Amino acid sequence: MQNKHPQPLVSIITVVYNGELTLERTILSIMALEYDALEYIVVDGHSSDGTKDIIKRYSKSISRLISEPDKGLYDAMNKGLAIAKGDYVWFLNAGDEVARPELLKHIFDLCSDADVYYGDTMIVDFEGREIGGRRLTPPETLTWRDFRKGMLVSHQSIIISIKIAGSYDLSYRFSADFDWVLRALKKANKIVYGRMIFSRFLDGGLTKRNILPGLKERFLIMTKHYGFFSTLFNHLPIALKFIIYLIRNRRF
């Protein structure tokens, strides 16, 4: 399908399951975007709470809806990717929010043909209060090699051309997003730093709730992309910085 918009068409995908307490804030932040070329896809895992009522309430703002059982978060995200028609894809799952209404206009004014746009992340609590930035922060310039230091860019704060956005590897249960972003960065020729906060991320995601298996998967992913000994060597300072940050901030 050819994009008839003068602006790049952006497919924003929200995955949700029993998210009646968090989904509305995500939808409202997307509705507030000052950008016309949007496709909004919601993938609901056949929720049993009030999620479907919220989806119905905002149905006019939702371009496409899938509501059926899935095999987990990344399977649902693959379903969204499979039907996305945009030039770019951006995942904002239930509880995540667009940081600023002018964000998309801002980044496409900077450059309209990048393969990847990335920015900073603000972590918020359940009430929407700001907790602070992530422990890892994006560099001024980014390549796939920089992820040796960890996932420097939050999954919610990266917008990727559909041309280089592959499927999520379902062999990873907790860190498939790390692998997905890495594979996209490897394919990217033009990567642009947006120099602003892209998303407000609700604290307590899947990886944080499963920190140990999530870290194990990340180590395996890094080994696949960078080699075992390089990954092992780089994990020593990563582990030390993690411990120091945890002691000082009592969060990670």
C-alpha positions, 0 to 999 in steps of 0.5 A, spaced: 500 500 500 503 506 497 503 512 503 499 518 500 501 522 506 506 527 505 509 525 511 512 518 513 506 514 515 508 511 522 505 505 525 504 505 533 503 498 536 500 497 543 500 490 546 495 489 552 492 484 556 488 485 562 490 493 562 484 496 564 488 500 569 494 503 564 491 502 557 487 509 557 493 513 558 497 510 552 491 511 548 490 518 550 498 520 549 497 517 542 491 521 540 495 528 543 500 527 538 500 533 533 502 528 527 497 526 522 500 520 518 498 515 523 496 508 524 494 506 531 494 498 532 492 495 538 493 487 539 489 485 545 490 478 548 483 477 549 483 480 555 478 478 561 477 485 565 475 492 562 480 492 557 475 491 551 471 497 554 476 502 553 478 499 546 471 500 544 470 507 547 476 509 543 475 505 537 475 511 532 482 513 534 484 505 533 486 504 526 486 496 526 485 491 532 486 484 534 483 481 540 485 474 540 489 469 545 496 469 544 503 466 546 505 472 550 508 479 549 512 478 543 508 473 539 503 479 540 508 484 538 509 480 531 502 480 530 502 487 530 508 488 525 505 483 520 499 488 519 503 494 520 502 498 513 507 504 516 513 507 513 516 506 521 514 502 527 513 504 534 511 500 540 508 503 546 505 498 550 499 499 555 502 504 560 507 507 556 506 514 553 508 519 548 513 524 552 511 530 547 505 531 542 510 534 537 515 528 538 514 526 531 514 532 527 520 534 531 524 528 529 521 528 521 523 535 521 530 533 523 531 528 518 525 524 514 529 518 511 533 515 517 532 508 518 532 509 526 530 514 530 532 514 538 531 518 544 531 518 551 526 515 556 523 518 563 521 512 567 514 513 571 510 510 577 503 507 576 500 514 578 504 517 572 509 521 577 516 521 574 521 517 577 527 519 573 531 517 567 534 510 565 540 507 568 543 507 561 542 513 557 543 514 549 549 516 546 550 522 541 551 517 536 549 510 536 551 503 532 549 496 534 556 495 537 554 500 542 549 495 545 555 491 548 554 496 554 547 494 555 541 496 552 542 503 551 536 505 548 529 503 551 525 499 546 519 504 547 524 510 545 526 507 538 522 508 532 524 503 526 523 503 519 519 497 517 524 495 511 529 493 517 524 491 522 524 483 523 520 479 527 521 478 534 525 471 536 520 467 540 525 463 543 527 469 548 521 470 553 524 476 556 529 480 552 527 479 545 526 486 544 534 487 546 535 482 540 530 485 535 533 492 536 540 489 535 538 486 529 535 492 526 541 497 528 545 492 524 541 493 518 541 501 519 545 505 515 542 512 517 541 513 525 538 519 528 538 521 535 532 525 537 535 529 542 529 529 547 525 524 551 521 520 546 517 516 551 514 515 559 515 508 561 511 505 566 516 502 571 516 494 572 516 491 565 516 484 563 524 484 564 524 487 570 519 482 573 523 477 571 530 480 572 535 474 573 532 470 567 532 476 563 539 478 564 541 471 562 537 471 556 541 478 554 547 475 556 546 469 550 543 475 545 550 479 546 554 472 546 550 471 539 552 478 536 559 479 539 562 473 541 562 469 548 569 472 550 567 480 548 561 479 552 564 476 558 569 482 558 564 487 557 559 484 563 564 485 568 564 493 568 556 493 566 555 488 573 559 493 577 556 499 575 549 496 576 551 494 583 553 501 584 547 504 581 542 499 585 545 501 592 545 509 590 538 509 587 535 503 590 532 501 583 534 499 576 
